Amino acid sequence: MDKRAKLLEIIRQVSNPDANPQPDESLFESGLLDSFALPDMVTAIEAGFGIKIPDSDLNPRKFDSIERIESYLEDHT
């Protein structure tokens, strides 16, 4: 499974099983995620990609879209 497919699966787990956001679509502005879902998504990303995301990075801006999450993962893996 490629990185984007894995991220989409995680987003669907923490929000809507039928979600199909565009790579540059804001997950927060679209209503797929909110500040309460962010920690759940980050925990799932940590487990799925075998990384540790520091609390200081728990900022909706860093995880606003699939493209931003991919960029974050490239910088931290």
PAZAPA-4460 file (N, C-alpha, C; in steps of 0.05 Angstrom, whole numbers, plus 32768, in hexadecimal, padded with zeros to 4 digits):
% residues 77
    n_x    n_y    n_z   ca_x   ca_y   ca_z    c_x    c_y    c_z   seq   type   mol
   8011   7FE8   8000   8000   8000   8000   8012   8019   8000     1      M     A
   800C   802B   7FEE   801D   8044   7FED   8015   8057   8004     2      D     A
   8025   806B   8007   8022   807E   801D   8007   808C   801C     3      K     A
   7FFF   8095   8004   7FE6   80A4   8001   7FCE   8092   8008     4      R     A
   7FCE   8079   7FFF   7FB8   8066   8004   7FB7   8061   8022     5      A     A
   7FCE   805E   802F   7FCE   8059   804C   7FC3   8071   805B     6      K     A
   7FCA   8089   8052   7FC0   80A2   805F   7FA1   80A4   805B     7      L     A
   7F98   809D   8044   7F7B   809E   803E   7F6D   808B   8050     8      L     A
   7F78   8073   8054   7F6C   805F   8066   7F6B   806A   8082     9      E     A
   7F80   8077   808B   7F80   8082   80A7   7F6B   8098   80A9    10      I     A
   7F69   80A9   8096   7F55   80BF   8097   7F39   80B3   8098    11      I     A
   7F35   809E   8089   7F1A   8091   8089   7F15   8085   80A4    12      R     A
   7F29   807A   80B1   7F26   806D   80CC   7F1D   8082   80E1    13      Q     A
   7F29   809A   80DF   7F23   80AE   80F4   7F0D   80C1   80ED    14      V     A
   7F03   80C0   80D4   7EEE   80D2   80CD   7ED6   80C4   80C1    15      S     A
   7ED6   80C1   80A7   7EC0   80B6   8098   7EC9   80A0   8086    16      N     A
   7EBF   8088   8089   7EC8   8071   8079   7EC5   8075   805B    17      P     A
   7EB3   8087   8053   7EAF   808D   8037   7EBF   80A5   802D    18      D     A
   7ECF   80B1   803E   7EDE   80C9   8036   7EF1   80C4   801F    19      A     A
   7EF3   80D7   800E   7F05   80D5   7FF7   7F10   80F1   7FF0    20      N     A
   7F1E   80FD   8004   7F28   8118   7FFF   7F3D   811A   7FE9    21      P     A
   7F3D   8130   7FDC   7F52   8136   7FC8   7F6C   813A   7FD7    22      Q     A
   7F83   8135   7FCB   7F9D   8138   7FD9   7FA2   8154   7FE5    23      P     A
   7F97   8169   7FD8   7F9C   8184   7FE2   7F84   818F   7FF2    24      D     A
   7F70   817F   7FF6   7F57   8188   8004   7F5C   818A   8022    25      E     A
   7F53   81A0   802E   7F56   81A3   804B   7F44   818F   8059    26      S     A
   7F50   817E   8069   7F41   816A   8078   7F30   8177   808E    27      L     A
   7F39   818F   8097   7F2B   819C   80AD   7F15   81AE   80A2    28      F     A
   7F1A   81BD   808D   7F06   81CF   8081   7EEF   81BE   8075    29      E     A
   7EF6   81A6   806B   7EE1   8195   805F   7ED0   8188   8074    30      S     A
   7ED8   8188   808D   7EC9   817C   80A2   7ED0   815F   80A7    31      G     A
   7EE3   8154   8098   7EEB   8138   809C   7EF9   8134   80B7    32      L     A
   7F08   8148   80BF   7F16   8147   80D8   7F10   8160   80E9    33      L     A
   7F13   815D   8103   7F12   8174   8115   7F28   8171   8129    34      D     A
   7F2B   8184   813B   7F41   8184   814E   7F40   816B   8160    35      S     A
   7F28   8160   8164   7F26   8148   8175   7F30   812F   8166    36      F     A
   7F2D   812E   814B   7F36   8118   813C   7F54   8118   8136    37      A     A
   7F60   8130   8138   7F7D   8133   8131   7F8E   811F   8141    38      L     A
   7F8C   811E   815C   7F9D   810B   816B   7F99   80EE   8162    39      P     A
   7F80   80E7   815C   7F7B   80CB   8153   7F89   80C6   8138    40      D     A
   7F87   80DA   8126   7F94   80D6   810D   7FB3   80D4   8110    41      M     A
   7FBE   80E6   8120   7FDB   80E6   8124   7FE4   80CB   8131    42      V     A
   7FD5   80C1   8144   7FDB   80A7   8150   7FDB   8091   813A    43      T     A
   7FC7   8091   8129   7FC5   807E   8114   7FDC   8081   8100    44      A     A
   7FE4   8099   80FA   7FFB   809E   80E8   8015   8093   80F5    45      I     A
   8018   8098   810F   8030   808E   811D   8031   806F   811B    46      E     A
   801A   8062   811F   8019   8045   811E   801D   803B   8101    47      A     A
   8010   8048   80EF   8011   803F   80D3   802C   8043   80C5    48      G     A
   803B   8058   80CE   8054   805E   80C1   806C   805A   80D3    49      F     A
   8068   8050   80EC   807E   804A   80FE   808E   8062   8106    50      G     A
   8081   8079   810B   808F   8091   8113   8083   809B   812D    51      I     A
   8091   80AE   8139   8087   80BC   8151   8084   80D9   814A    52      K     A
   806C   80E4   814C   8067   8100   8146   8066   810F   8161    53      I     A
   8078   8122   8165   8079   8131   817E   805F   8141   8182    54      P     A
   8058   8144   819C   8040   8154   81A3   8042   8170   8197    55      D     A
   805A   817B   8195   805D   8196   818A   8054   8198   816D    56      S     A
   8052   8181   815F   804A   8181   8143   802B   817C   8140    57      D     A
   801D   8179   8156   8000   8175   8155   7FF2   818F   814E    58      L     A
   7FF5   8197   8135   7FEA   81B0   812B   7FDA   81A9   8112    59      N     A
   7FC0   81B1   8112   7FB0   81AA   80FB   7FBC   81B3   80E0    60      P     A
   7FCB   81C8   80E0   7FD7   81D2   80C8   7FEA   81BE   80BB    61      R     A
   7FF8   81AF   80CB   800B   819B   80C1   7FFD   8183   80B5    62      K     A
   7FE5   817F   80BD   7FD6   8167   80B5   7FBC   816E   80A7    63      F     A
   7FBC   8185   8099   7FA4   8191   808D   7F9B   8182   8074    64      D     A
   7FAD   8176   8066   7FA6   8168   804D   7FB8   814F   8049    65      S     A
   7FB0   813E   8037   7FC1   8127   8032   7FDC   812F   8028    66      I     A
   7FDE   8144   8017   7FF7   814D   800E   8009   8158   8024    67      E     A
   7FFD   8166   8037   800D   8170   804E   8017   815A   8060    68      R     A
   8006   8146   8063   800E   812F   8074   8025   8120   8066    69      I     A
   8022   811C   804C   8038   810F   803D   8052   811E   803F    70      E     A
   8050   8139   803D   8068   8149   8040   8074   8147   805C    71      S     A
   8063   8147   8070   806C   8143   808C   807A   8128   808F    72      Y     A
   806F   8114   8084   807A   80F9   8086   8095   80F7   8078    73      L     A
   8098   8105   8061   80B1   8105   8052   80C7   8112   8063    74      E     A
   80C0   8127   8071   80D3   8136   8081   80DA   8127   809B    75      D     A
   80C9   8114   80A4   80CD   8108   80BE   80D0   80E9   80BD    76      H     A
   80D4   80DE   80A6   80D9   80C1   80A5   80F2   80BB   8095    77      T     A
***
